[in-house]
Amino acid sequence: MSERPSLTYADAGVDIDAGNRLVDEIRGPVEATRRPEVIGGLGGFGGLFELPVDRYRRPVLVSGTDGVGTKLRLAIDAARYDGIGIDLVAMCVNDVLVTGAEPLFFLDYYATAQLDAGVAAPVIKSIAEGCRQAGAALIGGETAEMPGMYSAGDFDLAGFCVGVVEYDKRIDGSHMADGDVVLGLASSGPHANGYSLVRRILDVAGATLDTRLGEHSLGDALLAPTRIYVQAIRTLLERVDVHGMAHVTGGGLAENFARVVPEHLAATIERSGWQRPAVFDWLADAGNVSTAEMDRTFNCGIGFCVVVPADRVAESIDVLTAAGERVFEIGRVHARSEPGDAVRLV
């Protein structure tokens, strides 16, 4: 009788040594996101973060989790990994930011069929870059090899963020008032929403990521990382009494902004307040997508909204512009005279 071979985890498709080598490669970028509140280092069973209670009387923790959707498919097919991690961080920290919270720390989850450091390292380094932009510490994560669950070369991403805000300074739209002004901050492109439709349009139009769009390619426009608004908004919050904010993600500007408008108020957003970027015009034309469908699928050039009192508009624009944002006055808040949509685009 022949002796049966001794199987190993590597025989099943999981390379523990590759995972250890990856941890060593990403250690530097991860450490660069370290904040004073972080306890311990990379590699523990849990990430430790000391809550800065000395800065708060009544701290409220705010959490958010997200992924990057099928934008990941385009990034994998184009082998462009240096921005997708920024998308992951942005989708989480921008959501947490809406409440007025400061993002404190972030954790990621990277799953693949077989670990390829040539892919995983730039992805995780880009996650660290997103955390650096947001001022959040990357205190942990998980890299999972799952042979049989993913096709060769594919991977998936998810992220989780925790922030903190003073109870009395949390922003929930309740201070919004008739006459307030809506400011829109420019997006860097479609961010990480609507990409199932994007991919369908590319297919129908016979276009590729190399197709030219003015001076750039479609790939440059579609794979531009989601803009992280944390530093600019936190600077604004120190100067201006902000009455409401919204992160424009899936559902578009109207549906996301409606989530923070009180029942007795409404807002009218004027499309003439900003110029829709060329990538959205291309998507609309190439896919014969209606205006209504564009509005509810894409951000159409506005990635984040801020509501401020009318007498603080000029100052708010100055602060946000000095912080590197392109800002547009796009609408007003008014009384809701009858039941209907909380937000109208005209």
VEXBAMAR-958592 format. One record per residue (C-alpha): x, y, z. Coordinates in steps of 0.25 Angstrom, whole numbers, padded with zeros to 4 digits, always signed. Layout:
N
XYZ;...
# end
This chain:
346
+0000+0000+0000;+0006+0013-0004;+0008+0024+0006;-0002+0036+0005;+0005+0049+0003;+0005+0059+0014;-0004+0071+0010;-0001+0085+0014;-0009+0098+0014;+0000+0103+0002;-0005+0090-0005;-0019+0096-0003;-0016+0109-0009;-0012+0117+0003;+0002+0123+0005;+0004+0127+0019;+0018+0132+0016;+0013+0141+0005;+0004+0147+0015;+0015+0150+0025;+0024+0156+0014;+0012+0165+0010;+0011+0170+0025;+0026+0173+0025;+0024+0181+0011;+0013+0190+0016;+0018+0192+0030;+0024+0206+0026;+0012+0212+0019;+0003+0207+0030;+0012+0213+0041;+0012+0226+0034;-0003+0227+0037;-0001+0226+0052;-0007+0236+0062;-0003+0238+0076;-0015+0231+0081;-0011+0217+0075;-0006+0207+0085;+0003+0196+0080;+0007+0193+0065;+0003+0185+0053;+0000+0170+0055;-0008+0169+0067;-0021+0162+0069;-0028+0175+0070;-0025+0190+0067;-0024+0198+0080;-0028+0213+0080;-0029+0221+0092;-0041+0230+0092;-0037+0245+0093;-0047+0248+0105;-0039+0260+0109;-0044+0267+0097;-0058+0264+0099;-0069+0266+0110;-0078+0256+0103;-0072+0248+0092;-0081+0241+0082;-0074+0230+0073;-0079+0230+0059;-0076+0218+0050;-0077+0215+0035;-0074+0203+0026;-0074+0202+0011;-0067+0196-0001;-0064+0201-0015;-0074+0193-0023;-0071+0189-0037;-0061+0200-0039;-0052+0189-0034;-0055+0182-0047;-0049+0193-0056;-0037+0195-0047;-0034+0180-0047;-0036+0179-0062;-0027+0191-0064;-0017+0186-0054;-0018+0200-0047;-0017+0198-0032;-0011+0211-0027;-0025+0219-0025;-0035+0208-0022;-0031+0208-0007;-0033+0223-0006;-0047+0220-0011;-0049+0210+0000;-0045+0220+0011;-0053+0232+0004;-0066+0224+0004;-0065+0222+0019;-0059+0235+0024;-0067+0244+0016;-0080+0237+0022;-0075+0239+0036;-0071+0253+0033;-0085+0257+0030;-0089+0256+0045;-0077+0266+0048;-0069+0255+0053;-0053+0254+0052;-0049+0240+0046;-0040+0234+0056;-0037+0220+0051;-0039+0210+0039;-0038+0195+0037;-0039+0188+0023;-0042+0175+0018;-0035+0169+0006;-0040+0156+0000;-0034+0148-0012;-0033+0134-0017;-0018+0134-0016;-0009+0145-0010;-0001+0153-0020;+0008+0163-0013;+0010+0171-0027;-0005+0174-0026;-0008+0174-0011;+0003+0183-0007;+0000+0195-0016;-0015+0193-0012;-0012+0194+0003;-0002+0205+0001;-0013+0213-0006;-0022+0210+0006;-0011+0216+0015;-0010+0228+0006;-0025+0230+0008;-0024+0229+0023;-0013+0239+0022;-0022+0249+0014;-0033+0247+0024;-0024+0248+0037;-0029+0234+0041;-0020+0223+0046;-0019+0210+0039;-0019+0201+0051;-0022+0188+0046;-0028+0179+0035;-0030+0165+0029;-0024+0159+0017;-0031+0146+0013;-0027+0136+0003;-0040+0128-0001;-0037+0118-0012;-0050+0114-0019;-0057+0127-0015;-0051+0136-0025;-0046+0135-0039;-0031+0136-0042;-0026+0150-0041;-0039+0155-0034;-0040+0161-0021;-0050+0169-0012;-0049+0180-0002;-0057+0185+0009;-0054+0196+0020;-0059+0201+0033;-0056+0214+0040;-0059+0220+0054;-0060+0235+0057;-0063+0244+0069;-0072+0256+0070;-0076+0265+0082;-0090+0262+0086;-0094+0276+0085;-0087+0279+0072;-0092+0267+0064;-0099+0271+0051;-0112+0264+0047;-0119+0275+0039;-0128+0279+0051;-0122+0294+0051;-0125+0295+0036;-0134+0308+0034;-0142+0315+0023;-0132+0323+0015;-0120+0315+0017;-0110+0313+0005;-0106+0299-0001;-0091+0299-0005;-0086+0288-0014;-0072+0283-0014;-0067+0277-0027;-0065+0262-0028;-0053+0256-0035;-0062+0248-0044;-0072+0237-0042;-0065+0234-0029;-0069+0219-0026;-0084+0219-0030;-0091+0215-0042;-0080+0206-0048;-0089+0195-0052;-0096+0205-0062;-0082+0210-0065;-0077+0197-0070;-0090+0194-0077;-0089+0207-0085;-0074+0204-0088;-0079+0191-0094;-0091+0197-0102;-0082+0208-0107;-0070+0199-0111;-0061+0208-0103;-0049+0204-0094;-0042+0211-0083;-0032+0216-0094;-0043+0223-0101;-0039+0238-0102;-0047+0248-0094;-0041+0262-0097;-0027+0262-0092;-0029+0250-0084;-0034+0236-0085;-0047+0230-0080;-0038+0221-0071;-0032+0234-0064;-0046+0240-0062;-0053+0227-0058;-0042+0222-0049;-0039+0235-0042;-0039+0233-0027;-0051+0238-0019;-0048+0251-0013;-0047+0252+0002;-0053+0264+0008;-0049+0262+0023;-0038+0273+0024;-0046+0284+0017;-0059+0281+0024;-0052+0280+0038;-0045+0294+0035;-0059+0300+0032;-0065+0294+0044;-0055+0302+0053;-0060+0315+0046;-0074+0314+0042;-0087+0308+0048;-0090+0298+0038;-0105+0294+0038;-0105+0281+0030;-0096+0272+0021;-0098+0261+0011;-0088+0251+0004;-0093+0249-0010;-0092+0234-0013;-0102+0224-0019;-0115+0231-0022;-0109+0244-0026;-0110+0258-0021;-0125+0259-0018;-0127+0246-0011;-0114+0247-0002;-0117+0262+0001;-0131+0258+0005;-0126+0249+0016;-0122+0261+0024;-0134+0271+0021;-0144+0273+0032;-0158+0269+0029;-0163+0284+0030;-0152+0288+0020;-0148+0286+0006;-0137+0290-0004;-0136+0294-0018;-0123+0291-0025;-0120+0298-0038;-0113+0291-0049;-0107+0304-0054;-0099+0305-0041;-0088+0297-0047;-0083+0291-0060;-0085+0276-0061;-0071+0270-0064;-0068+0264-0077;-0068+0249-0073;-0083+0250-0069;-0086+0256-0082;-0079+0245-0089;-0087+0234-0080;-0100+0241-0083;-0098+0242-0098;-0091+0228-0100;-0101+0221-0092;-0113+0230-0096;-0116+0231-0081;-0127+0241-0078;-0125+0253-0069;-0134+0246-0058;-0125+0234-0058;-0112+0241-0058;-0117+0249-0046;-0121+0237-0038;-0109+0229-0041;-0097+0238-0042;-0092+0250-0034;-0091+0258-0047;-0079+0266-0042;-0084+0269-0027;-0078+0260-0017;-0081+0267-0004;-0092+0277+0000;-0091+0287+0012;-0102+0296+0017;-0098+0309+0023;-0106+0322+0027;-0107+0332+0016;-0098+0342+0023;-0087+0332+0024;-0087+0328+0010;-0075+0336+0005;-0066+0332+0017;-0070+0318+0015;-0066+0318+0001;-0053+0325+0004;-0049+0315+0015;-0052+0303+0006;-0045+0309-0006;-0033+0312+0002;-0033+0297+0007;-0032+0293-0008;-0047+0290-0011;-0055+0295-0023;-0068+0301-0017;-0081+0305-0024;-0093+0311-0019;-0104+0302-0024;-0117+0304-0016;-0125+0309-0005;-0133+0303+0007;-0148+0308+0008;-0161+0304+0015;-0168+0292+0010;-0182+0297+0007;-0188+0283+0004;-0184+0269+0004;-0174+0265-0007;-0159+0263-0010;-0150+0269+0000;-0140+0272-0011;-0143+0277-0025;-0133+0279-0036;-0137+0290-0046;
# end
